[in-house]
């Protein structure tokens, strides 16, 4: 892996394990990876795991404020991995970026599988009050997960990501296997229907909790159960297709 390029600092090795499914976790709004520790442990049972954190969390960094820009940068990072990833995983904004990355990778090879943890193809217009509520929820989720201790940088990064999410509509199609884990909420059926229009092989599983409760101790086991089921199918398929 080339560590000389500036963006390489955003690519974090999380587990070096043998296995057929090399995976990459993509940061949610807020930019960190701490929420994913339990998920990373599950993924490590099947192969090497990397994570991509956001720019903007350390001194001298500036956060990205558009999904296309993050997709472009992270595609370059994936190209520096020793092996092409077989699975991309993301919560919320992270799932949207994972989807966009998978669509671009599919242009010159097999489409990686994607896990969308309560991600949406598009967000409704964000009012100032909703933006403030989202910012508070993101900051609390980062804090609870042991994330960035620099409140000013964390806030600036979260605001940039809220704007990126609100301004993006996912339109790329993907024929690879995908899992949508959808949280409870008034848009859940619409959420699944919109992903089905873009996905050739989508599995939908539900979580009976809110968007920011996914990784709470009471709900994470259910998330990991859905992930285990999906990973088992992917591992079996990878083994059957191995030369």
C-alpha positions in Angstrom: 0.0 0.0 0.0 1.4 3.4 -1.0 1.5 5.6 2.2 3.2 8.5 0.5 0.1 10.1 -0.9 -1.6 12.7 1.4 -5.0 10.9 1.4 -3.4 7.7 2.6 -3.7 8.9 6.2 -7.4 8.4 5.9 -7.1 4.7 5.3 -6.9 2.8 8.6 -6.0 -0.9 8.9 -8.4 -2.5 11.4 -7.7 -6.2 11.2 -5.2 -8.3 9.2 -6.8 -11.8 8.9 -6.9 -14.5 6.3 -10.2 -15.0 4.6 -12.1 -14.6 1.3 -13.8 -11.3 2.1 -11.6 -8.2 2.3 -13.8 -5.4 3.6 -13.8 -1.7 4.0 -15.8 0.4 6.5 -16.8 3.9 5.3 -17.3 6.6 8.0 -20.7 8.1 8.7 -21.5 11.8 9.1 -19.1 13.0 11.7 -16.2 11.3 10.1 -14.9 8.7 12.7 -14.9 4.9 12.8 -15.3 4.2 16.5 -19.0 3.2 16.2 -17.9 0.3 14.0 -15.7 -1.6 16.5 -18.3 -4.4 16.9 -19.0 -4.6 13.2 -15.2 -4.7 12.4 -14.9 -7.6 14.7 -17.5 -9.5 12.8 -16.0 -8.7 9.5 -12.6 -9.8 10.7 -13.9 -13.4 10.9 -14.0 -13.4 7.1 -10.9 -11.5 6.1 -8.9 -8.3 6.3 -10.7 -5.1 7.4 -9.8 -1.5 6.6 -11.7 1.7 7.5 -11.8 5.1 5.8 -12.1 8.0 8.2 -13.1 11.5 7.0 -10.8 14.4 6.4 -11.2 17.3 8.8 -10.8 15.6 12.2 -7.1 16.5 12.8 -5.1 19.8 12.8 -4.5 21.1 9.3 -7.3 19.1 7.7 -10.4 20.4 5.9 -13.7 18.4 5.8 -15.2 17.4 2.4 -18.7 18.8 1.8 -19.9 16.7 -1.1 -20.5 13.0 -1.7 -18.9 13.1 -5.2 -15.7 14.5 -3.8 -15.5 11.9 -1.0 -16.2 9.2 -3.5 -13.5 10.3 -5.8 -10.9 10.5 -3.0 -11.9 7.2 -1.4 -11.8 5.4 -4.8 -8.2 6.3 -5.0 -7.6 4.9 -1.5 -9.3 1.6 -2.4 -6.9 1.4 -5.4 -4.0 1.4 -2.9 -5.2 -1.7 -1.1 -3.2 -5.0 -1.8 -6.4 -6.6 -3.0 -9.7 -5.2 -4.4 -12.3 -5.2 -1.6 -15.1 -7.7 -1.7 -17.4 -5.8 0.7 -18.1 -2.2 1.5 -20.0 -1.3 4.7 -21.4 2.1 5.9 -23.9 3.6 8.3 -26.0 6.5 7.1 -23.8 8.7 4.9 -21.2 6.0 5.0 -23.6 3.6 3.2 -24.3 6.1 0.5 -20.6 6.6 -0.2 -20.1 2.8 -0.1 -22.8 2.5 -2.7 -21.3 5.1 -5.0 -17.8 3.5 -4.6 -19.2 0.0 -5.5 -20.9 1.4 -8.6 -17.6 2.9 -9.8 -15.6 -0.3 -9.0 -18.2 -2.3 -11.0 -17.2 -0.3 -14.1 -14.0 -2.3 -14.4 -14.5 -5.5 -12.5 -16.9 -7.5 -10.2 -19.1 -5.3 -8.1 -18.3 -5.5 -4.4 -21.1 -6.4 -2.0 -22.5 -3.4 0.0 -24.0 -3.2 3.5 -26.2 -0.1 4.0 -26.9 0.5 7.7 -30.0 2.7 7.6 -28.8 4.7 4.6 -31.1 6.7 2.3 -30.9 7.3 -1.4 -31.8 10.9 -0.7 -32.6 13.2 2.2 -35.5 15.5 2.5 -34.8 19.3 2.7 -33.0 20.0 5.9 -34.4 23.0 7.8 -32.3 24.9 10.3 -34.0 23.2 13.3 -33.6 19.8 11.8 -30.0 20.6 11.0 -29.4 21.6 14.6 -31.0 18.4 15.8 -28.9 16.3 13.5 -25.8 18.0 14.5 -26.5 17.3 18.2 -27.3 13.7 17.5 -24.1 13.2 15.5 -22.0 14.9 18.1 -23.5 12.7 20.8 -23.0 9.5 18.7 -19.3 10.4 18.1 -18.8 11.3 21.8 -20.5 8.1 23.0 -18.3 6.0 20.7 -15.1 7.5 22.0 -14.5 9.7 18.9 -12.8 13.0 18.3 -12.0 15.1 21.4 -11.6 18.3 19.4 -15.2 19.7 19.5 -14.6 22.5 17.0 -13.2 20.2 14.3 -15.8 17.5 15.0 -18.6 20.1 14.7 -17.2 21.5 11.4 -16.8 18.0 9.9 -20.3 17.0 11.0 -21.8 20.2 9.5 -20.0 19.6 6.2 -21.3 16.0 6.1 -24.9 17.1 6.9 -24.7 19.4 3.9 -23.2 16.7 1.7 -25.9 14.3 2.6 -28.7 16.8 2.1 -27.4 17.8 -1.3 -27.0 14.3 -2.7 -29.3 12.0 -4.5 -28.1 8.4 -5.2 -28.9 7.4 -8.8 -26.2 4.8 -9.6 -27.3 1.3 -10.1 -25.5 -1.7 -8.7 -26.0 -5.4 -9.6 -23.9 -6.8 -6.8 -25.3 -8.3 -3.6 -26.5 -5.7 -1.1 -28.0 -5.7 2.4 -30.1 -2.8 3.7 -30.6 -2.8 7.4 -33.5 -0.3 7.9 -34.3 1.3 11.2 -37.9 2.0 12.4 -39.4 5.2 11.1 -42.1 6.6 8.8 -39.9 6.4 5.7 -38.8 2.8 6.1 -41.0 1.3 3.3 -40.1 4.2 0.9 -36.4 3.8 1.9 -36.4 0.1 0.9 -38.4 0.7 -2.3 -35.9 3.4 -3.5 -32.9 1.2 -2.9 -34.7 -1.7 -4.8 -35.0 0.5 -7.9 -31.1 0.8 -7.9 -30.2 -2.7 -6.7 -30.2 -5.9 -8.6 -29.8 -8.2 -5.6 -31.0 -6.4 -2.4 -31.8 -8.1 0.9 -33.7 -6.0 3.4 -33.7 -6.6 7.1 -35.3 -4.4 9.8 -34.1 -3.1 13.2 -36.7 -1.9 15.7 -34.8 1.1 16.9 -34.0 4.7 15.8 -31.2 5.7 13.5 -28.8 6.8 16.3 -29.5 3.7 18.4 -28.1 1.2 15.9 -24.9 0.6 17.9 -26.4 0.7 21.4 -25.9 -2.5 23.4 -29.6 -3.3 23.2 -29.7 -3.2 19.4 -26.2 -4.0 18.1 -26.6 -7.8 18.5 -29.6 -7.7 16.1 -27.6 -5.7 13.6 -24.7 -8.2 13.9 -27.1 -11.1 13.4 -28.3 -9.6 10.1 -24.7 -9.0 9.1 -23.7 -12.6 10.0 -26.4 -14.0 7.8 -25.3 -11.8 4.9 -21.6 -12.6 5.4 -22.3 -16.3 5.5 -23.9 -16.2 2.1 -21.0 -14.1 0.7 -18.4 -16.4 2.1 -20.1 -19.5 0.7 -20.3 -17.8 -2.8 -16.6 -16.7 -2.6 -15.5 -20.2 -1.7 -17.5 -21.8 -4.5 -16.1 -19.3 -7.0 -12.5 -19.7 -5.8 -10.1 -21.1 -8.4 
